[in-house]
Amino acid sequence: MSDTPVDKMSFEQAMKELEAVVGQLERGDVALDASITLYERGAALKKRCEEELNRAAEKVAAITLNGDGAPTGTKPVEGL
């Protein structure tokens, strides 16, 4: 597990660590207390990934297109 706080991770960092956490939990070779800690870390990582994906989706949704479908700029998105 990384020492980086989850809220400071990029999407890619959080996703990579989440995959490692899931792998450890699936193998089942982790003590119960460690499993609980891993599960909690995994839940935080999942939330971080979801937040980053939602923010990216909002940015994509803000792209404006002209009549031909070509991007012409962006419109303001509240909260970004």
N, C-alpha and C positions, 0 to 999 in steps of 0.2 A: 504494500500500500504506500502511496505517496504521502509525503508530509504536507503537500500543498493544500491549502484550504479549498474546499469544493467550489466556493463562490469566486475563487480567483482563477479557476481552470478554464481553458478554452474548451470548446465543444469536443475537439479531437482528443485532448488530454482526458476529459471526463469519460468519454466513450471508451477509450483504451483501458482505463482503470476499471470501468464498469464491467467490461468483458473479462478482465482478470478476476474480479470479485465473483462474478457468476461462475467462472470456471472452478474457482476454489470451492464454492458452495456445492456445485454439482458433483465434484469428486467425493465430497463427504468425509475428507480426511482431516477436518478441522474440529478442534474441541468445541463444545457447546458455547462457552463464553466467547471464544473467538468467532464462532459462527454468528452470534448475535451482533457483535461489533461489525463484522463484515456485512451483514444484512443491513444494518443501519447506515453504513457508509454507502452501500449499493443504492439504497433508497434516496439518499442525498444526491448521489451521482446521477441517478435516473431523473430526478427533478431538475437538476442543472441542465442536462441534455434536452429535456422537454422545453425548458425556458429558452434555451438558445435556438432550438428549432422553431419555436413560436415567433421569436424575434425575427428570424430570417424569413419566415413566411409572411410576416407583416411588411417587411421591406420589399419583398417580391410583389405583394399585393399593391404596394404604393406606386409601382412603376406605371406610368401612363403611356398609352399607345395612340398613334395617329390612326387615320382611317385605313391605312395599309397594314396596320399591325406592327409598325416599327416603333420602338421605344422613343419617346420624346422628352422624357424627364421623369421626375417623381412628384407626387403630391405629398403634402405633409401628412404624417401619421402621428396621431396623438400618442404621447408617452414615449416617443423615441428621441 
